[in-house]
Amino acid sequence: MKVTFLGTGTSQGVPVIACGCEVCTSSNPKDNRLRSSIFISSPAGNIVVDTTPDFRYQMLRARVKHLEAVLITHSHKDHIAGMDDIRAFNYFQQGAIDIYATDFSQNVIMREFAYAFADFKYPGIPEINLKTIDDTPFEINGLTITPIQVMHYKMPVMGFRVHDFTYITDANFIAPEEKEKIRGSKVLVLNALRKETHISHFTLDEAIALGRELDVPQVYFTHISHQMGLHDDVMKELPDGMALAYDGLTLEI
């Protein structure tokens, strides 16, 4: 299984519009971050986690030619806003795309993209086949996906474990029983917004502590703000087995 980081930035991306800080003006490509999403490629097919506002460009940059399914972590705009652009896959694959989401997220998707669910479907609208998920493991073409519910302040968000790989974004609390679903992973991706306290995201120190608590051999941090600091500087501060993810990073799991 191959995992590609399509984006590793927070909701505003990096650089942030109109910001002149040292991160936003950095010449290091690793300091440029699209909104957070990953691409999973396996014998079961191609799966994307979240359709960000950058979805179109992310698909072009990663040269994705076929898509079996989309997993939605939650319904905030930076995780669903690009869903209209699945139209290209509808056209070339001649069929709807399965979108796996909780009931709550589905309600938001149907409201935000109401035209895709109208009785009269205008030609060229995205063809979406909503699949309801909860905390029960499910399969996509034989690939088992284990949902992990985390809290984004007061909002439930779904993380996902696929074999030895776990992906969690937009969280600042994980209940003990959900942590048990993560244990045994070889790779954990975890959100770490910045170093300072935030109401709905783990800080870098909190994410490091959680990686240590769960004893995962390799931890990558994502959903990173420009407030975190320069990629190369932060990397020097991290413990062994922990790293900032960056756009385009590819893992073989």
C-alpha positions as CSV (number, residue, x, y, z in Angstrom):
1,M,0.0,0.0,0.0
2,K,1.3,3.4,-0.9
3,V,0.2,6.6,0.9
4,T,0.9,10.1,-0.7
5,F,0.3,13.3,1.3
6,L,-1.7,15.5,-1.1
7,G,-1.7,18.3,1.4
8,T,-0.4,18.9,4.9
9,G,-1.6,22.4,5.7
10,T,-4.3,23.8,7.9
11,S,-7.6,25.4,6.6
12,Q,-5.8,28.5,5.2
13,G,-3.0,26.5,3.6
14,V,0.6,27.8,3.6
15,P,1.4,30.5,2.5
16,V,-1.5,32.3,3.9
17,I,-3.1,35.0,1.8
18,A,-1.5,38.4,2.4
19,C,1.0,37.1,5.1
20,G,4.6,38.1,4.9
21,C,6.0,35.9,7.7
22,E,9.2,33.9,7.2
23,V,7.2,30.7,6.7
24,C,4.8,32.1,4.1
25,T,7.7,33.7,2.2
26,S,10.1,30.7,2.5
27,S,11.7,29.4,-0.7
28,N,11.7,25.8,0.7
29,P,9.0,23.8,-1.1
30,K,8.3,21.9,2.1
31,D,7.0,25.1,3.6
32,N,4.2,25.3,0.9
33,R,1.2,23.3,2.2
34,L,-2.1,22.7,0.5
35,R,-5.1,21.7,2.6
36,S,-4.7,18.3,4.4
37,S,-5.6,15.2,2.4
38,I,-4.0,11.8,1.6
39,F,-4.1,9.4,-1.4
40,I,-4.0,5.7,-0.7
41,S,-3.1,3.3,-3.5
42,S,-3.4,-0.4,-3.0
43,P,-4.6,-3.6,-4.9
44,A,-8.1,-2.6,-3.7
45,G,-7.9,0.6,-5.8
46,N,-7.3,4.3,-5.2
47,I,-8.9,6.1,-2.2
48,V,-8.7,9.8,-1.3
49,V,-9.3,11.0,2.3
50,D,-11.1,14.3,2.1
51,T,-11.9,16.5,-0.9
52,T,-10.2,19.8,0.0
53,P,-10.6,23.2,-1.8
54,D,-7.3,22.1,-3.5
55,F,-8.7,18.7,-4.7
56,R,-8.5,19.5,-8.4
57,Y,-4.8,20.6,-8.2
58,Q,-4.0,17.7,-5.8
59,M,-5.3,15.2,-8.3
60,L,-3.4,16.7,-11.2
61,R,-0.2,17.0,-9.2
62,A,-0.4,13.4,-8.0
63,R,-1.4,12.3,-11.5
64,V,-4.4,10.3,-10.2
65,K,-6.2,8.7,-13.2
66,H,-8.8,6.6,-11.4
67,L,-10.6,6.8,-8.1
68,E,-12.6,4.1,-6.3
69,A,-13.7,6.0,-3.2
70,V,-13.5,9.0,-1.0
71,L,-13.4,8.9,2.8
72,I,-14.6,12.0,4.6
73,T,-13.2,12.8,8.1
74,H,-15.7,15.6,8.8
75,S,-17.6,18.3,7.0
76,H,-15.6,21.5,7.6
77,K,-15.1,23.4,4.3
78,D,-11.4,22.7,4.1
79,H,-12.2,19.0,4.0
80,I,-15.2,18.9,1.5
81,A,-15.1,22.0,-0.6
82,G,-13.5,20.4,-3.6
83,M,-16.1,17.6,-4.0
84,D,-17.6,19.1,-7.1
85,D,-14.4,18.2,-9.0
86,I,-15.1,14.5,-8.8
87,R,-17.0,15.2,-12.0
88,A,-13.9,14.4,-14.0
89,F,-13.8,10.9,-12.5
90,N,-17.5,10.5,-13.1
91,Y,-17.0,11.3,-16.8
92,F,-13.9,9.1,-17.4
93,Q,-15.2,6.2,-15.3
94,Q,-18.8,6.5,-16.4
95,G,-20.2,6.1,-12.9
96,A,-20.8,7.6,-9.5
97,I,-18.0,7.9,-6.9
98,D,-18.6,6.3,-3.5
99,I,-18.3,8.8,-0.7
100,Y,-18.0,7.3,2.8
101,A,-19.1,9.7,5.6
102,T,-21.1,9.8,8.8
103,D,-24.7,10.8,8.8
104,F,-23.8,14.2,10.2
105,S,-21.2,14.8,7.4
106,Q,-23.7,13.5,4.8
107,N,-26.3,16.1,5.9
108,V,-23.7,18.9,5.4
109,I,-22.6,17.5,2.0
110,M,-26.2,17.3,0.8
111,R,-26.8,20.9,1.9
112,E,-23.5,22.3,0.4
113,F,-23.9,20.4,-2.9
114,A,-27.7,20.4,-3.0
115,Y,-27.7,20.5,-6.8
116,A,-26.1,17.0,-6.9
117,F,-29.1,15.6,-5.0
118,A,-31.9,17.5,-6.6
119,D,-34.8,15.6,-8.3
120,F,-33.8,17.3,-11.6
121,K,-30.1,16.7,-12.1
122,Y,-28.5,19.3,-14.4
123,P,-26.1,17.8,-16.9
124,G,-22.5,17.6,-15.7
125,I,-23.2,17.7,-11.9
126,P,-21.1,15.5,-9.7
127,E,-22.4,11.9,-9.3
128,I,-22.1,11.0,-5.6
129,N,-23.0,7.7,-4.0
130,L,-23.2,8.4,-0.3
131,K,-22.2,5.5,2.0
132,T,-23.0,5.8,5.7
133,I,-20.2,4.9,8.2
134,D,-20.1,4.9,12.0
135,D,-17.6,3.3,14.3
136,T,-18.0,-0.1,12.6
137,P,-15.1,-1.3,10.3
138,F,-16.1,-1.5,6.6
139,E,-14.5,-2.8,3.4
140,I,-13.7,-1.2,0.1
141,N,-12.9,-3.9,-2.5
142,G,-11.7,-6.2,0.3
143,L,-9.6,-3.5,2.0
144,T,-10.7,-3.2,5.7
145,I,-11.1,0.4,7.0
146,T,-11.4,0.9,10.8
147,P,-13.0,4.2,11.7
148,I,-11.6,6.0,14.8
149,Q,-13.7,8.7,16.4
150,V,-11.8,11.7,17.7
151,M,-13.0,15.1,19.0
152,H,-12.3,18.4,17.2
153,Y,-13.3,20.5,20.2
154,K,-17.1,19.5,20.3
155,M,-17.3,18.0,16.9
156,P,-16.8,14.3,16.2
157,V,-14.3,13.6,13.5
158,M,-13.4,10.3,11.9
159,G,-9.8,9.0,11.7
160,F,-9.1,5.9,9.7
161,R,-6.9,2.9,10.2
162,V,-5.9,0.8,7.2
163,H,-3.8,-2.2,8.2
164,D,-0.7,-0.8,10.0
165,F,-1.4,2.8,9.0
166,T,-3.6,5.3,10.9
167,Y,-4.6,8.7,9.8
168,I,-6.0,11.3,12.2
169,T,-6.6,15.0,11.4
170,D,-8.5,17.8,13.2
171,A,-8.4,16.4,16.8
172,N,-7.6,17.6,20.3
173,F,-9.0,14.7,22.2
174,I,-9.1,10.9,21.7
175,A,-11.0,8.7,24.1
176,P,-9.2,5.7,25.7
177,E,-11.3,3.2,23.8
178,E,-10.5,4.9,20.5
179,K,-6.8,5.0,21.3
180,E,-6.8,1.2,21.5
181,K,-7.8,1.1,17.8
182,I,-4.6,2.9,17.0
183,R,-2.2,0.7,19.1
184,G,-0.1,-1.6,17.0
185,S,0.1,0.8,14.1
186,K,3.4,1.0,12.4
187,V,2.7,4.5,11.1
188,L,0.5,7.2,12.7
189,V,-0.3,10.5,11.0
190,L,-1.6,13.0,13.6
191,N,-2.6,16.7,13.4
192,A,-0.3,19.2,15.0
193,L,-1.4,22.7,14.2
194,R,1.3,24.8,16.0
195,K,3.3,25.0,19.2
196,E,0.8,27.3,21.1
197,T,-2.4,26.0,22.6
198,H,-5.4,25.8,20.3
199,I,-9.1,25.2,21.2
200,S,-9.6,22.3,18.7
201,H,-6.2,21.0,17.5
202,F,-3.3,19.2,19.2
203,T,-0.2,21.3,19.7
204,L,3.1,19.9,18.6
205,D,4.0,18.9,22.2
206,E,0.6,17.2,22.6
207,A,0.9,15.3,19.4
208,I,4.4,14.2,20.4
209,A,3.2,13.0,23.8
210,L,0.4,11.0,22.2
211,G,2.7,9.4,19.7
212,R,4.9,8.3,22.6
213,E,1.9,7.1,24.7
214,L,0.7,4.9,21.8
215,D,4.3,3.7,21.1
216,V,4.0,4.0,17.4
217,P,7.4,3.5,15.7
218,Q,6.9,6.2,13.1
219,V,4.7,9.3,13.6
220,Y,4.1,12.1,11.0
221,F,2.5,15.4,11.8
222,T,0.0,17.1,9.4
223,H,-2.6,19.9,9.3
224,I,0.3,22.3,10.0
225,S,-0.1,26.1,10.3
226,H,2.4,28.7,9.3
227,Q,2.6,29.5,13.0
228,M,4.5,26.2,13.5
229,G,7.7,27.6,12.1
230,L,10.0,26.7,9.3
231,H,9.9,23.0,8.3
232,D,13.6,22.5,8.6
233,D,13.9,24.2,11.9
234,V,11.1,22.2,13.5
235,M,12.5,18.9,12.1
236,K,15.6,19.5,14.2
237,E,13.6,19.7,17.3
238,L,11.6,16.4,16.9
239,P,12.4,13.1,18.6
240,D,13.5,10.1,16.7
241,G,10.7,8.4,14.8
242,M,8.7,11.6,14.5
243,A,8.7,14.0,11.5
244,L,6.6,16.8,9.9
245,A,4.9,15.5,6.8
246,Y,5.1,17.6,3.7
247,D,3.2,17.8,0.4
248,G,4.2,15.0,-1.9
249,L,5.7,12.8,0.8
250,T,5.1,9.1,-0.2
251,L,5.1,6.2,2.2
252,E,5.2,2.5,1.4
253,I,3.3,0.7,4.1
